[in-house]
Amino acid sequence: MVTVVPRFITLYYNIMKPINHPRQSAINIFVVCVITVVYLDASYCAEEIETLETVEVSETSTYEQDLTNGQPTTVLKGDNLTKKLSDTLGATLGQESGVSNASFGPGVGQPVVRGQGGPRVQILQDGLSILDASQSSGDHANAIEPMLAERIEVLKGPATLLYGGTAIGGAVNVTDNRVPMSVPTHGLTGAFSTRYSSVDNESSSVLKFDSGKDNLALHLDGFYRQNGNVSIPGYAIDQNAYMQESGGVPPSVNTYGYLGNTAGNAIGGTVGASYVDNWGYAGMSYNNRNDYYGIPPDGSSGGPQVNIFQTMNRSTWKNEIISPFELFSKLTFRLAYNAYQHVELENQVTNTTFSNNGVDSRLELEHDPIGELTGTLGFQTQNNYFNVVSAPGTLPSGAPALSPYSYIQNYALFDVEKWVHDSVTYQAGVRVEEQSISPQGEASRNFIPVSASVSALWQFEKEQNLRLAFSRSQRAPQVQELYFNGFHDATNSIEQGNANLNMETSYNLDLGYELKTDWMKTEISLFQNWFNNYIYRYNTGILANQDVYPYNQSCNPGNTNCALAPVYLYKQQNATFRGFEANVSFPLLASDHGNVDMELFGDYTRGQFLAGGNVPRMPPLRYGTQLGYKLDAFDTNIRVTRANAQNYAGDNDTTTPGYVLMNLTSQYRFTSSPGIEVLVFAKANNLLNETVRNSVSFLRVIAPQPGRGGELGIQINY
């Protein structure tokens, strides 16, 4: 075993050196990994080493790592996850403390963590980047399916040590079993779920199977979803806000009671297999998903209907080796190859195509305790090709594509160490990255981000702890921030990057308190972030002619022959963010007739530029209460959230009014026969039928959140 692992690491190093194309790297890696599994198994026999005890293979969750790191984390799993599941990741997490949903119509929902989203929140599938293009633009849906998740973890605040600069604002890790880590005890397990939603006439179904025998474990899953236009309480477009942005011109088309062009569908599936033994496991999976959704109309008369067709093919390899060699207790290797495409259709004709093909890989070594010191060393690589292609005849004369064809490379080394002294757990870590962006026809940019953190968790009583964390994080600018230059049809805006942007650096302080007793649970977090060179998408307030290049020619708002589009620039300046999250839950009544409990919650984030002004698209102050009732297998709760008006809008942005959101959730679980468990659930959303305009959404003026609606579903586990 000792002689085999170094060969594996040598192969890994040689293959992951700069490559000509990520597909070739993926093919080579998969071949090496399969060969490694054969050698690993054979080495146990050939070297006649002592037989190991049977080991249950499991991954250390990022939740456990970062709890001791003093970083607040939200975890959804089991029934709690089932209650909150929605079509998108942002909608699923949007009511969690410190998390908002940056919707772009119902087909898109990107998580915003403590006011940070897009290029600052890393979306992960089992610890690896999802490698779509959702970080580049608000109209790109996360290529991930919440209904297939077994666990969703939200890391609030910088997660750069583990995941790099694109997690400077946080990370969302979706865990599933597409690469099995163990063989099912009973040979075959699975789940089937189906649900219906009245607000958009949606039906969706999910099917999962896990099976295996001896050392072989198999996984199969699939889902399908279809919906119509979304119902809303009143007019789609806020006319006053619209006229403020359009130079005084009212919308020509404004639907009432529904949000036009929001029908869509999605389908996908995964097959996976693993070899599991005493030494660990090795496995791979293949996933395909396809999404079709519409972009709500912008209010102009005769404007094109914009729809999105998005497809992704993802291959994943995971390998874990217990006690690989002396001084190390575990080696973990993961790799994902993605082929992603996002096609923007204008009246069902291809207009612009985004593609992102790449490889993300991680090699982690968990060392044996050195006295009281434990920790993990890691090496991560990411290589991808990003491209935007416009269909012939769709660009103004002389205009380039929205973004140049770019080759992006990122290599990183990191180390996270932990030690315990009396009742205090200390943790420190450092990460050094090298990132290069090589655009066709443009000057390349190279960056070396360095991030570090120290933290302490003081368990001063059995039920109480106090945590303090300080970190310094860096993020290199991304392709869209540097090189975008043109009209983007789906966002209906002219976007102009800045090739001279520098790295942004944040200094972050997080203080938290937690109390857990039989009669009360309390969690409070206070945070302050100081950013140097914060990069943001600035609304210039200028309306320019999208059909004439260069995109600096003014357009008279009253000229119907002139195609208006707002101009956005990528700029940077120093900024600060501060806020809090608080949750308190306690029982009100316990009797033979059921238990009643109450939760009080609130969160707030305030973003300001040091030179004056507000950071755009910040969430408002939210607070509320939840009342729950549980009797045996029946569980129900009603949740009321009050969101204040967001009056701290960015330059040339519009404010959003406050609202009250009331939701009701009920579920009942029973066993229909031995080994078969059934969960029936129902939800009533937005019971007050409030018009909710989300301040973190780019489409808050033209696309409110869904109105009153009900949802029914059933889930069968066996």
C-alpha positions in Angstrom: 0.0 0.0 0.0 2.8 2.4 1.0 4.5 1.9 -2.4 1.3 2.4 -4.4 0.1 5.7 -3.1 3.3 7.7 -4.0 2.9 6.5 -7.6 -0.7 7.7 -7.6 0.4 11.2 -6.4 3.2 11.3 -9.0 0.7 10.5 -11.7 -1.7 13.1 -10.4 1.0 15.8 -10.4 2.2 15.1 -13.9 -1.3 15.1 -15.4 -2.5 18.2 -13.7 0.3 20.4 -15.1 -0.8 23.0 -17.7 -2.9 21.2 -20.3 -4.1 21.9 -23.7 -7.7 21.0 -23.1 -9.6 20.1 -19.9 -11.4 17.2 -21.6 -8.1 15.5 -22.2 -7.1 16.0 -18.6 -10.4 14.4 -17.5 -9.9 11.4 -19.6 -6.3 10.9 -18.4 -7.3 11.3 -14.8 -10.1 8.8 -15.0 -7.8 6.2 -16.5 -5.2 6.8 -13.8 -7.9 6.6 -11.1 -9.3 3.3 -12.3 -5.8 1.8 -12.5 -5.1 3.1 -9.0 -8.2 1.3 -7.6 -7.0 -2.0 -9.1 -3.5 -1.6 -7.7 -4.8 -0.5 -4.3 -6.9 -3.6 -4.0 -4.2 -5.9 -5.3 -1.5 -4.3 -3.0 -3.4 -5.5 0.0 -3.1 -9.1 -1.2 0.4 -8.9 -2.7 2.1 -7.2 0.3 0.2 -9.5 2.8 -0.3 -6.7 5.2 -2.3 -7.0 8.4 -6.0 -7.1 7.7 -7.7 -3.9 8.7 -10.8 -3.6 10.8 -14.1 -3.0 8.9 -14.3 0.7 8.5 -17.5 2.7 7.7 -16.4 5.2 5.1 -17.6 8.7 5.6 -16.6 12.2 4.6 -15.9 14.9 7.1 -18.5 17.5 6.4 -17.5 21.1 5.9 -20.1 21.8 8.6 -18.0 20.0 11.2 -14.8 21.6 10.0 -16.1 25.2 10.0 -18.1 25.0 13.2 -14.8 24.7 15.0 -13.4 27.4 12.8 -15.8 29.8 14.3 -17.7 30.2 11.0 -21.5 30.1 11.3 -23.1 27.4 9.1 -26.6 26.5 8.2 -27.4 22.8 7.5 -30.6 21.5 5.8 -31.2 17.8 5.8 -34.0 15.2 6.3 -37.5 16.5 6.9 -36.3 20.0 7.4 -34.9 20.0 3.9 -38.1 18.4 2.5 -40.2 21.2 4.0 -38.1 23.9 2.3 -37.4 22.4 -1.1 -38.1 24.5 -4.1 -37.2 24.7 -7.8 -34.0 26.6 -7.3 -31.2 26.6 -4.8 -31.9 30.3 -4.0 -35.6 29.7 -3.4 -34.8 26.7 -1.2 -32.5 28.7 1.0 -34.1 32.1 0.7 -35.8 32.1 4.2 -32.7 30.9 6.0 -31.0 33.3 8.4 -28.5 35.5 6.5 -29.4 34.1 3.0 -31.5 35.7 0.3 -32.7 34.6 -3.2 -31.4 36.6 -6.2 -34.2 35.5 -8.6 -34.3 36.3 -12.3 -37.8 35.0 -12.8 -38.8 31.6 -11.3 -36.3 29.7 -13.5 -33.3 31.3 -11.7 -32.6 31.6 -8.0 -29.0 32.2 -6.9 -28.2 32.3 -3.1 -27.0 35.6 -1.7 -25.1 35.1 1.6 -24.8 38.2 3.9 -25.3 40.5 0.9 -22.7 38.7 -1.3 -23.6 36.7 -4.4 -22.5 35.9 -7.9 -18.7 35.7 -8.1 -18.3 35.8 -4.3 -20.5 32.7 -3.3 -19.1 29.4 -4.5 -21.7 26.7 -5.4 -20.4 23.2 -4.8 -21.5 19.7 -5.6 -20.0 17.3 -3.1 -17.2 19.7 -2.4 -16.3 20.5 -6.0 -17.2 23.6 -8.0 -20.4 23.2 -10.1 -18.4 24.8 -13.0 -21.4 26.4 -14.7 -21.6 30.1 -15.6 -24.0 31.3 -12.9 -21.3 33.4 -11.2 -20.9 35.4 -14.4 -24.4 36.7 -14.8 -27.7 36.9 -12.9 -29.8 35.2 -15.7 -27.8 31.9 -15.5 -29.5 29.3 -13.3 -27.3 27.2 -11.0 -26.9 23.8 -12.7 -27.8 21.9 -9.6 -31.0 20.2 -8.5 -32.2 20.8 -4.9 -34.7 18.0 -5.0 -31.9 15.4 -5.3 -30.0 16.8 -2.4 -29.5 14.8 0.8 -27.9 17.7 2.6 -27.3 21.4 1.9 -24.7 23.3 3.9 -24.3 27.1 3.8 -21.0 28.5 5.0 -21.6 32.2 6.0 -18.7 34.5 5.5 -15.4 33.8 3.7 -14.7 30.2 2.9 -11.6 31.0 0.8 -9.3 28.6 2.7 -11.1 25.6 1.4 -12.6 26.9 -1.9 -10.6 29.9 -3.1 -11.4 33.5 -3.9 -14.8 32.8 -5.4 -15.9 31.8 -1.9 -14.9 35.2 -0.4 -18.5 35.8 0.6 -19.5 32.2 1.5 -20.2 28.8 0.0 -23.1 26.5 -0.6 -22.3 22.8 -0.7 -25.0 20.4 -2.0 -24.3 16.8 -0.9 -25.9 13.8 -2.7 -25.0 10.2 -3.1 -24.2 10.2 -6.8 -20.8 8.6 -6.0 -21.7 6.1 -3.3 -19.4 5.9 -0.2 -20.9 2.7 1.2 -22.8 -0.4 0.1 -26.5 -0.4 1.2 -27.0 -2.7 4.2 -30.3 -4.1 2.8 -29.2 -4.4 -0.8 -31.7 -1.9 -2.3 -32.8 1.5 -1.0 -34.5 4.3 -2.7 -37.0 7.1 -2.7 -39.7 8.5 -5.0 -41.2 12.0 -4.6 -43.8 13.9 -6.5 -45.4 17.3 -5.9 -47.8 19.8 -7.4 -47.8 23.6 -7.0 -50.8 25.7 -7.8 -49.1 29.1 -8.2 -47.6 28.1 -11.6 -49.4 24.8 -12.3 -46.1 22.9 -11.7 -45.6 19.2 -11.4 -42.3 17.6 -10.5 -41.1 14.1 -9.7 -37.8 12.6 -8.4 -36.7 9.0 -8.3 -33.6 7.6 -6.6 -32.1 4.1 -6.3 -29.1 2.9 -4.3 -28.1 -0.8 -4.5 -25.0 -3.0 -4.2 -23.5 -6.3 -3.3 -20.2 -7.3 -1.8 -17.8 -4.4 -2.6 -19.9 -2.8 -5.4 -22.3 0.1 -4.8 -24.6 1.6 -7.4 -26.6 4.8 -7.6 -29.3 6.0 -10.1 -31.4 9.1 -9.9 -33.6 11.2 -12.2 -36.0 14.1 -12.0 -38.5 16.0 -14.2 -40.2 19.3 -13.7 -42.7 21.4 -15.8 -44.4 24.6 -14.9 -46.6 27.3 -16.5 -46.6 31.1 -16.0 -46.4 32.3 -12.4 -49.4 33.9 -10.7 -48.7 37.2 -9.0 -51.0 39.5 -6.9 -51.1 42.6 -9.2 -49.2 44.2 -12.0 -45.8 42.7 -13.0 -44.1 46.0 -13.4 -43.7 48.6 -10.7 -44.6 51.6 -13.0 -43.0 54.4 -10.9 -39.8 52.5 -10.4 -39.8 51.6 -14.1 -40.2 55.2 -15.2 -37.3 56.2 -12.9 -35.0 53.8 -14.7 -36.3 54.4 -18.2 -36.0 58.2 -18.2 -39.7 58.8 -17.7 -41.1 56.4 -20.3 -43.9 54.1 -18.9 -44.0 50.4 -19.8 -45.9 49.6 -23.0 -46.9 46.1 -21.8 -47.6 45.3 -18.1 -49.4 42.0 -17.4 -51.8 41.7 -14.4 -52.2 38.6 -12.3 -49.4 36.6 -13.9 -45.8 37.0 -14.9 -45.4 36.4 -18.7 -42.9 34.1 -20.3 -42.1 32.2 -17.1 -43.1 28.7 -18.2 -40.3 26.2 -18.3 -39.2 22.6 -17.7 -36.1 20.7 -16.5 -35.0 17.1 -16.7 -31.9 15.3 -15.6 -30.4 12.1 -14.3 -27.3 10.5 -12.8 -25.7 7.1 -12.8 -22.9 6.3 -10.4 -20.8 3.3 -9.1 -18.2 2.7 -6.4 -15.9 0.0 -5.2 -15.9 0.0 -1.4 -13.4 -1.9 0.8 -11.5 -1.7 4.1 -9.0 0.7 2.6 -11.7 3.2 1.5 -13.6 3.6 -1.7 -13.3 4.8 -5.3 -16.1 5.6 -7.6 -17.4 7.7 -10.4 -20.7 9.2 -11.7 -22.1 10.8 -14.8 -24.8 13.4 -14.8 -26.8 15.1 -17.5 -29.4 17.9 -17.0 -31.3 20.2 -19.3 -33.2 23.4 -18.3 -35.6 25.5 -20.4 -37.0 28.7 -18.9 -38.1 32.2 -19.8 -37.0 35.7 -18.9 -39.9 37.9 -17.9 -40.6 40.7 -20.5 -39.1 44.1 -19.9 -42.2 46.1 -20.6 -41.2 47.3 -24.1 -43.7 47.1 -27.0 -42.8 44.5 -29.6 -39.6 43.5 -27.8 -38.3 39.9 -28.4 -39.3 37.0 -26.1 -36.1 35.8 -24.5 -35.8 32.1 -23.4 -32.9 30.1 -22.1 -31.9 26.5 -23.0 -29.2 25.3 -20.6 -27.5 21.9 -20.7 -24.7 20.4 -18.6 -22.8 17.1 -18.7 -20.8 16.3 -15.6 -18.5 13.4 -14.8 -17.2 13.0 -11.3 -14.5 10.8 -9.7 -14.1 10.4 -5.9 -11.5 8.4 -4.1 -10.8 8.0 -0.4 -8.0 6.0 1.1 -7.8 5.2 4.8 -4.2 5.3 6.3 -2.6 5.7 2.9 1.0 5.8 4.3 2.9 6.7 7.4 2.0 10.0 9.2 -1.3 10.4 7.3 -4.6 9.0 8.3 -6.6 9.7 5.1 -6.2 10.7 1.5 -9.1 12.1 -0.5 -9.1 12.8 -4.2 -12.0 14.3 -6.1 -12.3 15.4 -9.7 -15.2 16.8 -11.9 -15.3 17.5 -15.6 -18.1 19.7 -16.8 -19.3 20.6 -20.3 -21.8 23.5 -19.8 -23.8 25.4 -22.4 -26.3 28.3 -21.9 -28.1 29.3 -25.1 -30.1 32.6 -25.2 -33.0 32.4 -27.6 -34.7 35.5 -29.1 -38.2 34.5 -30.3 -36.9 30.9 -30.3 -33.9 31.7 -32.5 -30.4 31.3 -31.1 -28.9 34.7 -30.2 -26.0 34.2 -27.8 -24.3 31.0 -26.6 -22.2 30.8 -23.4 -20.0 27.8 -22.8 -17.8 26.7 -19.9 -15.8 23.5 -20.2 -13.5 22.6 -17.4 -12.0 20.4 -14.7 -11.9 21.0 -11.0 -9.8 18.6 -8.8 -8.9 18.4 -5.1 -6.3 16.3 -3.4 -6.4 16.4 0.5 -4.2 14.7 3.0 -5.3 14.5 6.6 -2.3 14.0 8.8 -2.0 12.0 12.0 -2.1 14.0 15.3 1.1 15.8 16.1 0.7 16.2 19.9 -2.6 18.1 20.0 -2.4 19.3 16.5 -4.5 17.9 13.7 -5.1 19.2 10.2 -5.4 18.8 6.5 -3.1 19.7 3.6 -4.5 20.2 0.2 -3.8 20.9 -3.5 -6.6 22.2 -5.8 -6.6 22.8 -9.6 -9.2 24.3 -11.9 -8.8 24.7 -15.6 -11.6 25.8 -17.9 -12.4 27.4 -21.2 -15.0 30.2 -21.1 -16.6 31.5 -24.4 -19.4 33.6 -25.6 -20.5 33.3 -29.2 -23.1 35.6 -30.9 -25.1 34.3 -33.8 -24.3 35.9 -37.2 -26.2 39.1 -37.8 -27.1 39.7 -34.1 -24.3 42.2 -33.3 -24.0 45.8 -34.4 -21.5 46.6 -37.1 -18.0 46.4 -35.8 -19.0 45.1 -32.4 -17.0 42.2 -30.8 -18.6 39.3 -28.9 -19.8 40.0 -25.4 -16.7 38.3 -24.0 -13.5 36.9 -25.6 -12.7 33.2 -25.7 -10.6 32.7 -22.5 -8.5 30.0 -20.9 -8.6 30.2 -17.1 -6.2 28.4 -14.8 -6.1 28.2 -11.0 -3.7 26.3 -8.8 -3.8 26.4 -5.0 -2.1 25.0 -1.9 -3.8 25.1 1.5 -3.4 24.0 5.0 -5.9 24.1 7.9 -4.7 23.1 11.4 -6.6 22.6 14.6 -5.6 22.2 18.2 -7.6 21.9 21.5 -6.4 23.3 24.8 -8.7 22.8 27.8 -12.2 24.1 26.7 -10.9 26.2 23.7 -10.5 24.9 20.2 -8.2 26.9 18.0 -7.9 26.8 14.3 -5.7 28.5 11.7 -5.1 28.1 8.0 -3.6 29.6 4.9 -4.2 29.3 1.2 -2.0 30.5 -1.7 -3.4 30.5 -5.2 -2.1 31.3 -8.7 -4.7 32.4 -11.2 -4.3 33.3 -14.8 -6.8 34.4 -17.4 -5.7 34.3 -21.1 -8.3 35.9 -23.3 -8.1 35.7 -27.1 -7.0 39.1 -28.5 -6.6 40.7 -25.1 -3.8 41.0 -22.6 -3.5 38.2 -20.1 -3.9 38.8 -16.3 -2.1 36.9 -13.6 -2.9 37.0 -9.9 -1.6 35.4 -6.6 -4.4 35.6 -4.0 -3.3 34.8 -0.4 -5.9 34.1 2.3 -5.4 33.2 6.0 -7.6 32.9 9.1 -7.4 32.3 12.8 -10.3 31.4 15.1 -11.2 30.2 18.6 -14.2 28.3 19.9 -14.6 28.5 23.7 -16.9 25.9 25.2 -17.2 27.6 28.5 -20.2 25.5 29.6 -21.6 22.2 28.3 -24.6 24.0 26.7 -22.8 27.2 25.7 -20.0 28.4 23.5 -18.5 31.6 22.2 -16.7 31.8 18.9 -14.4 34.5 17.4 -12.9 34.4 13.9 -10.7 36.7 12.0 -9.7 36.2 8.4 -8.0 37.9 5.5 -9.2 36.9 2.1 -8.4 37.8 -1.5 -10.3 37.3 -4.8 -9.0 37.8 -8.3 -11.4 39.5 -10.8 -13.3 37.2 -13.1 -13.7 37.1 -16.9 -17.0 39.1 -16.9 -15.6 41.8 -14.6 -12.5 42.2 -16.8 -13.6 41.7 -20.4 -17.4 41.9 -20.9 -18.1 44.5 -23.5 -21.5 44.6 -25.2 -25.2 44.2 -25.1 -26.4 41.2 -23.1 -29.8 40.2 -24.4 -31.1 38.2 -21.4 -30.3 41.0 -18.9 -31.3 43.7 -21.4 -28.3 45.7 -20.6 -25.0 46.9 -21.9 -22.2 45.6 -19.7 -18.6 46.9 -19.8 -15.8 45.3 -17.9 -12.5 46.9 -16.9 -9.3 45.0 -17.8 -7.3 47.0 -15.2 -9.2 45.8 -12.2 -7.1 44.7 -9.2 -7.6 41.9 -6.7 -10.1 42.7 -3.9 -9.0 42.0 -0.3 -11.4 41.6 2.6 -10.7 41.6 6.4 -13.4 39.9 8.3 -14.4 39.6 11.9 -17.1 37.3 13.1 -18.4 36.9 16.7 -20.9 34.3 17.7 -22.7 32.9 20.7 -24.6 29.6 20.9 -26.8 28.1 23.7 -28.3 24.7 23.4 -30.5 23.3 26.3 -33.6 21.2 26.6 -35.7 24.4 27.0 -34.0 26.9 24.7 -31.8 27.1 21.6 -30.1 30.5 20.8 -27.7 31.4 18.0 -26.4 34.9 17.5 -23.8 36.1 15.0 -22.3 39.6 14.5 -20.0 40.3 11.6 -18.0 43.1 10.0 -16.2 42.9 6.7 -13.8 45.6 5.3 -13.1 45.3 1.6 -10.3 47.0 -0.3 -11.0 47.3 -4.1 -14.5 45.8 -3.9 -15.6 45.0 -7.4 -19.3 45.7 -8.3 -21.6 46.2 -11.2 -22.3 49.9 -11.3 -25.5 51.3 -12.8 -24.4 54.5 -14.7 -27.9 55.8 -15.2 -27.1 56.2 -18.9 -29.5 54.8 -21.6 -27.6 54.0 -24.7 -28.4 52.6 -28.2 -27.8 48.8 -28.1 -27.8 48.6 -31.9 -24.9 51.0 -32.4 -21.3 50.3 -31.6 -19.4 51.7 -29.7 -22.0 51.5 -27.0 -21.6 55.1 -25.9 -24.2 56.9 -28.1 -27.2 58.3 -26.2 -30.7 57.4 -27.0 -33.6 59.8 -26.8 -36.2 58.0 -24.5 -39.1 59.2 -26.7 -37.6 57.8 -29.9 -39.4 54.5 -30.6 -36.9 53.6 -33.3 -34.1 53.6 -30.9 -33.4 50.5 -28.8 -32.8 51.6 -25.2 -30.5 49.7 -22.8 -29.1 50.7 -19.5 -25.3 50.8 -19.3 -23.5 49.0 -16.5 -19.7 49.3 -15.7 -17.6 47.1 -13.5 -15.9 49.4 -11.0 -14.1 49.0 -7.6 -13.8 51.0 -4.5 -13.4 50.3 -0.7 -16.5 49.1 1.1 -17.7 47.8 4.5 -20.4 45.3 5.4 -21.8 44.7 8.8 -24.8 42.8 10.1 -26.2 40.2 12.4 -28.2 37.0 12.5 -30.2 35.9 15.5 -32.4 32.8 16.2 -34.1 31.9 19.5 -36.4 28.9 19.8 -38.2 27.5 22.9 -41.1 25.3 23.8 -44.5 26.9 24.7 -46.5 23.8 25.6 -45.8 20.1 26.1 -48.7 17.7 26.7 -50.3 14.5 25.6 -52.1 16.5 23.0 -48.9 17.6 21.3 -46.0 20.0 21.7 -46.0 23.7 20.7 -42.8 25.6 20.2 -41.9 29.1 19.0 -39.0 30.6 17.1 -37.9 34.2 16.9 -35.5 35.2 14.1 -34.0 38.2 12.4 -31.1 39.2 10.1 -29.6 42.3 8.6 -26.8 43.3 6.3 -25.7 46.9 5.5 -23.2 47.6 2.7 -21.6 51.0 2.3 -18.8 52.5 0.2 -16.2 54.3 2.3 -16.3 57.2 -0.1 -20.0 57.5 0.4 -23.0 55.7 -1.2 -24.6 52.3 -0.9 -23.5 49.0 -2.2 -26.3 48.0 -4.7 -28.7 45.1 -4.3 -28.4 44.6 -0.5 -31.1 42.6 1.4 -33.3 44.5 3.8 -33.8 44.0 7.6 -35.9 40.9 8.2 -37.5 39.6 11.4 -40.3 37.3 12.3 -41.7 34.4 14.2 -42.5 30.7 13.6 -45.1 28.8 15.6 -44.9 25.0 15.4 -47.0 22.1 16.6 -46.0 18.4 16.7 -48.0 15.3 17.7 -46.5 11.9 17.0 -46.0 11.7 13.2 -47.8 15.0 12.4 -45.8 18.2 12.2 -47.0 21.7 11.2 -45.8 25.3 11.5 -46.8 28.8 10.4 -44.0 31.3 9.7 -44.4 35.1 9.4 -41.5 37.2 8.1 -41.5 40.9 8.0 -39.1 42.5 5.6 -38.5 46.3 5.9 -38.3 48.6 2.8 -34.9 48.7 1.3 -34.2 52.4 1.0 -30.5 52.1 0.8 -30.4 51.5 -2.9 -27.3 51.8 -5.0 -26.6 54.8 -7.4 -29.4 55.0 -10.0 -31.1 51.9 -8.5 -34.7 51.9 -7.2 -35.8 51.2 -3.7 -38.1 48.3 -2.8 -41.1 48.4 -0.5 -41.4 46.3 2.7 -43.7 43.2 2.9 -45.1 40.6 5.2 -44.7 36.9 4.1 -46.8 34.2 5.7 -46.2 30.6 4.9 -47.8 27.4 6.3 -46.2 23.9 6.2 -47.6 20.5 7.3 -46.4 17.0 7.0 -47.4 13.5 8.2 -45.2 10.4 8.2 -46.4 6.8 8.4 -45.2 3.3 7.6 -47.3 1.6 5.0 -45.5 -1.8 5.3 -42.2 -3.0 6.7 -39.3 -1.1 5.1 -41.6 1.4 3.4 -42.0 4.9 4.9 -44.4 7.5 3.4 -44.3 11.2 4.0 -47.3 13.4 2.9 -46.7 17.1 2.9 -48.6 20.3 2.1 -47.5 24.0 1.9 -49.3 27.3 1.6 -47.0 30.1 0.4 -47.6 33.8 0.6 -50.9 33.4 2.3 -51.4 37.2 2.4 -50.9 37.4 -1.3 -48.3 40.2 -0.9 -46.5 41.8 -3.8 -42.9 40.9 -2.9 -40.1 42.7 -4.8 -36.8 41.2 -3.9 -34.1 43.9 -3.4 -31.2 41.5 -4.3 -32.8 40.7 -7.7 -31.8 42.4 -10.9 -35.4 42.1 -12.0 -37.1 43.5 -8.9 -38.8 46.3 -10.9 -40.4 44.0 -13.5 -40.7 40.6 -11.8 -42.2 40.2 -8.3 -42.1 37.0 -6.4 -45.0 34.4 -6.8 -48.3 35.2 -5.2 -50.5 33.0 -3.0 -50.2 29.4 -3.8 -50.5 25.8 -2.5 -48.3 22.8 -2.8 -49.1 19.1 -2.2 -46.7 16.2 -2.3 -45.8 12.7 -1.3 -42.4 11.1 -0.7 -41.9 7.3 -0.4 -38.7 5.9 1.1 -37.9 2.2 1.0 
